[in-house]
Amino acid sequence: MTLPRDYQTFDAGDVRLRSGEMFPDMRLAYQTYGRLNAARDNVIVYPTSFGAQHHDTEWLVAPGNALDPDRYFVIIPNLFGNGLSSSPSNASRLGDTPFPAVSYHDAVAVQHRLITEQFGVSTIAMVYGWSMGAMQAYHWAAAYPDMVQRAAIVCGSARCSPFNYVFLEGVKAALTADPAFVDGRFIARPAAGLRAMGRVYAGWAMSHGFYRDELWRALGFSSLEDFLARSWDGAFARRDANDLLAQIRIWQHGDISQCEAYGGDLTRALAAIKARVLLMPGQTDGYFQVGDNADELPLLTQARSAELKPIPSLYGHRAGNPALIPADRAFLNASISAFLND
């Protein structure tokens, strides 16, 4: 089966954001895999992660994998700020106006419009996400508790913890130290800033044990410097730097309870979730830590079921997106397949 590599666009029109700002001509890029069944109940929503576009994450969508397009209708909505959906790099209607403060709530609301208006879907079999995608999955489950049947939260949390926020401040500081950052935006490609950002990220994305045991050798690198240079120095160079800043802001302000329905009460927001919930943090993840999910678990009081199942891996945050890590990939596929069949 050949998977499509192009994408479609949902024109949301002028959208009033949670901040109160109006976003003109907001557009959501998305791709679909498989076919919607007659009952319209085989939908899996698979939002993208930080800096990722749909083609970066579609490795999990394949016959025999958990997200099997022969069985499910998989929709990958591209998160705003990723360069395909409305982003600083392509929002020409904004002119010189700064890119609005888009939130996960805004993103999920437009995704909901796509699902309901474009496809006439009222039931979602599962929302699955990794990292920023996992935070969107959590927002879906809280915002539409009667629609979402299952939520798989892989290396994510219900809100950005203070520790996670500070990690992102370091990433942002490295990027914006580049001289191309002027008056709150980049006026040229910040080559040095992007490289510095990659080096900072490398220390957080992988675990202490990953570096101690030199697991980079299993990925085909000849030395630690080779791993850093070839895997991280250019990791973010393919993305527009202003787009990256927009997504960092979304991430840092992520909180399922920061909306009119819950008024900032995280306990109430978690208790409102009715879906089956699978929390899969990376056992050695440095910023989405197991403890965050462990604290959330007892608050999922209305969930049909809720399970905490850490990924037993030394690959840190990357254990949740193990395209090139066979053991973690097998664990993830088996766990999600079992969750879907439960």
C-alpha positions in Angstrom: 0.0 0.0 0.0 1.4 3.4 -1.0 0.7 6.2 1.5 -0.1 9.6 0.0 2.4 12.4 0.6 0.4 15.5 -0.2 -2.2 17.2 2.0 -5.5 19.0 2.0 -6.5 22.3 3.6 -9.6 23.1 5.7 -10.5 26.8 5.4 -11.8 27.8 8.8 -12.4 31.4 7.9 -12.0 34.2 10.4 -11.6 32.6 13.8 -12.1 34.2 17.2 -9.3 32.9 19.4 -9.6 32.1 23.1 -7.4 35.2 23.7 -10.1 37.3 22.1 -8.0 38.1 19.0 -9.5 37.5 15.6 -7.4 35.3 13.3 -8.3 36.1 9.6 -8.5 33.3 7.1 -7.3 30.6 9.4 -6.2 27.4 7.6 -5.7 23.9 8.9 -3.6 21.5 6.8 -4.4 17.8 7.2 -3.9 14.4 5.6 -6.1 11.3 5.7 -5.3 7.6 5.5 -7.7 4.8 4.9 -11.4 5.1 4.5 -14.2 6.3 6.7 -16.6 3.4 7.3 -20.4 3.6 6.9 -21.0 4.1 10.6 -18.4 6.9 10.7 -16.9 5.5 13.9 -13.5 4.3 12.8 -11.8 7.6 13.1 -8.4 8.1 14.7 -7.2 11.7 15.1 -3.4 11.9 15.2 -2.2 15.5 15.8 1.4 16.5 15.0 4.2 17.3 17.5 6.7 20.1 17.9 8.1 21.2 14.5 6.6 18.2 12.8 4.5 18.0 9.7 2.2 15.1 8.9 4.8 13.3 6.8 7.2 13.3 9.7 4.8 11.2 11.8 3.0 9.0 9.3 5.5 6.1 9.8 3.1 4.8 12.5 0.3 4.7 9.9 0.8 1.4 8.0 -0.9 -1.9 7.6 -0.1 -4.1 10.6 0.7 -1.1 12.8 -1.5 0.1 15.5 -2.8 2.9 13.3 -3.7 0.6 10.5 -5.3 2.4 7.5 -6.9 -0.8 6.3 -9.0 -0.7 9.5 -9.1 2.9 10.6 -9.7 6.3 9.0 -6.7 8.2 10.3 -6.6 12.0 10.2 -3.4 13.9 10.9 -4.1 17.6 11.5 -1.0 19.8 11.3 -0.7 22.0 14.4 -0.7 25.7 13.8 2.8 27.1 13.5 4.2 24.1 11.7 4.6 25.8 8.3 1.6 24.0 6.6 -1.3 25.1 8.8 -1.5 28.8 9.5 1.9 29.9 10.7 4.0 33.1 11.0 5.8 31.9 7.8 2.6 31.7 5.7 -0.1 33.9 7.3 0.1 36.7 4.7 -3.3 38.1 5.7 -1.8 39.3 8.9 0.6 41.7 7.2 2.9 43.3 9.8 0.6 42.3 12.6 2.3 39.9 15.1 1.2 36.3 14.8 -1.7 35.9 17.3 -1.4 33.9 20.5 -2.9 30.6 19.3 -3.6 28.0 22.0 -4.2 24.2 22.0 -7.8 25.1 22.7 -7.9 27.1 19.4 -6.2 24.3 17.5 -8.5 21.5 18.8 -11.6 23.7 18.2 -10.6 24.0 14.5 -9.8 20.3 14.3 -13.2 19.6 15.7 -14.8 21.7 12.9 -12.8 19.7 10.4 -14.0 16.4 11.8 -17.6 17.4 12.1 -18.1 19.8 9.1 -15.9 18.0 6.5 -16.5 14.4 7.5 -19.8 14.4 9.5 -18.2 12.5 12.3 -19.7 12.5 15.8 -17.6 9.7 17.4 -13.8 9.4 17.5 -12.4 5.9 18.2 -9.2 7.4 19.5 -7.2 10.6 19.6 -3.5 9.6 19.6 -0.6 11.9 20.1 3.1 12.2 21.1 4.6 15.2 22.9 2.7 18.3 21.7 0.4 15.9 19.9 -0.3 14.2 23.2 -1.2 17.5 24.8 -3.6 18.0 22.0 -5.1 14.5 22.6 -5.6 15.5 26.3 -7.3 18.7 25.2 -9.6 16.8 22.8 -10.6 14.4 25.6 -11.4 17.3 28.0 -13.1 19.5 25.4 -15.3 16.8 23.8 -15.8 14.2 26.5 -18.8 12.6 24.8 -17.1 12.4 21.4 -13.7 10.9 22.2 -13.8 7.1 23.1 -10.1 6.7 23.7 -7.2 9.0 24.3 -3.6 7.8 24.0 -1.3 10.3 25.7 2.3 9.4 24.7 5.0 11.5 26.4 2.6 14.3 27.2 0.6 15.9 30.0 -2.6 17.8 30.7 -0.7 21.0 31.2 2.9 22.2 30.7 4.6 21.8 34.1 6.8 24.6 35.5 9.8 22.4 35.0 8.8 21.8 31.3 8.2 25.6 30.9 11.8 26.3 32.1 13.2 23.7 29.7 11.5 25.6 26.9 12.9 28.9 28.1 16.4 27.5 27.6 15.5 26.3 24.1 14.0 29.7 23.3 16.9 31.6 24.8 19.4 29.7 22.6 17.4 30.4 19.5 16.7 34.1 20.1 20.3 34.8 21.1 21.0 34.9 17.3 21.5 38.5 16.0 18.8 37.8 13.4 16.2 38.2 16.2 15.1 41.8 16.2 12.1 43.4 17.9 10.5 40.1 18.8 10.9 38.3 15.5 13.5 36.9 13.1 14.4 39.0 10.1 16.7 36.4 8.6 17.5 32.7 9.0 19.3 32.4 12.4 21.8 29.7 11.5 23.7 30.0 14.8 20.6 30.1 16.9 19.1 27.0 15.2 22.3 25.1 15.8 22.5 26.2 19.5 18.8 25.2 19.9 19.6 21.7 18.6 22.5 21.3 21.0 20.3 22.4 24.0 17.6 20.1 22.9 19.9 17.1 22.6 20.6 17.2 26.3 16.9 16.9 27.1 15.4 14.8 24.4 17.7 11.8 25.2 18.3 10.4 28.7 21.4 10.2 30.9 21.5 6.4 30.3 21.3 6.9 26.5 24.6 8.9 26.6 26.2 6.8 29.3 25.6 3.6 27.4 26.5 5.2 24.0 23.3 4.1 22.4 23.9 6.6 19.6 26.2 3.8 18.2 23.1 1.7 17.5 21.7 4.6 15.5 24.7 4.5 13.2 26.9 7.3 14.6 30.6 6.9 15.1 31.1 9.2 18.0 29.2 11.5 20.4 30.2 14.5 18.4 29.1 12.8 15.2 25.7 12.2 16.8 25.3 15.8 18.0 26.5 17.2 14.6 24.5 15.0 12.3 21.4 14.4 14.4 20.9 17.8 16.3 22.8 20.6 14.7 20.4 20.7 11.8 17.4 19.2 13.5 15.4 22.4 13.4 17.0 24.1 10.5 14.3 22.8 8.1 11.7 24.9 9.9 11.1 28.6 9.9 12.4 30.1 13.2 9.4 32.3 13.8 7.2 29.2 13.4 9.2 27.5 16.0 8.7 30.4 18.4 5.0 30.3 17.8 4.8 26.6 18.7 7.0 27.0 21.8 4.4 29.5 23.0 1.6 27.1 22.4 3.5 24.4 24.3 4.4 26.6 27.3 0.8 27.8 27.8 -0.7 24.3 27.3 -3.4 23.6 30.0 -6.6 21.7 29.4 -8.3 23.7 32.2 -7.6 27.2 30.8 -10.9 27.6 29.1 -14.4 28.9 29.9 -15.7 25.4 30.7 -13.2 24.7 33.5 -12.0 28.2 34.6 -8.4 27.0 35.3 -9.5 24.1 37.6 -7.3 21.3 36.4 -8.9 18.8 38.8 -12.3 19.5 37.3 -11.1 19.3 33.8 -9.5 15.9 34.3 -12.6 14.7 36.1 -14.7 15.6 33.1 -12.9 13.2 30.8 -15.0 10.2 30.0 -12.8 8.4 27.4 -10.6 5.4 28.1 -7.2 6.9 28.8 -3.8 5.4 28.3 -0.9 7.4 29.7 2.4 6.4 28.2 5.2 8.6 29.5 8.8 7.7 28.6 10.4 6.1 31.7 13.5 8.3 31.2 11.8 11.4 29.6 13.4 14.5 30.9 10.6 17.0 30.6 7.3 15.1 30.3 8.0 13.1 33.4 6.3 10.0 34.7 5.4 11.8 37.9 3.2 14.3 36.0 1.0 11.5 34.6 1.1 9.7 37.9 -0.4 12.7 39.5 -3.1 13.0 36.8 -4.1 9.3 36.9 -6.3 9.4 40.2 -8.0 12.6 39.0 -9.4 10.9 35.9 -12.5 9.9 38.0 -15.1 9.7 35.2 -12.8 8.0 32.6 -14.1 4.6 31.4 -10.7 3.3 32.3 -7.3 4.9 33.0 -3.9 3.3 32.9 -0.4 4.5 33.4 2.0 2.5 31.3 5.5 4.0 31.1 7.7 3.1 28.1 10.7 1.1 29.4 13.4 2.8 27.4 16.7 4.7 27.8 15.8 6.8 24.7 14.2 9.5 26.8 11.5 11.6 25.1 12.3 9.9 21.8 11.0 6.6 23.1 7.5 8.0 22.3 8.4 8.5 18.6 10.6 5.4 17.9 10.6 5.3 14.2 14.2 4.0 14.3 14.2 2.2 17.6 12.8 -1.4 17.1 12.2 -2.4 20.7 10.3 0.8 21.6 8.5 0.7 18.3 7.3 -2.8 19.0 6.3 -1.9 22.6 4.3 1.1 21.4 2.5 -0.7 18.6 1.6 -3.6 20.9 0.3 -1.3 23.6 -1.8 0.9 21.3 -3.2 -2.2 19.5 -4.3 -3.7 22.8 -5.8 -0.4 23.9 -7.8 -0.1 20.7 -9.1 -3.7 21.0 -10.1 -3.2 24.7 
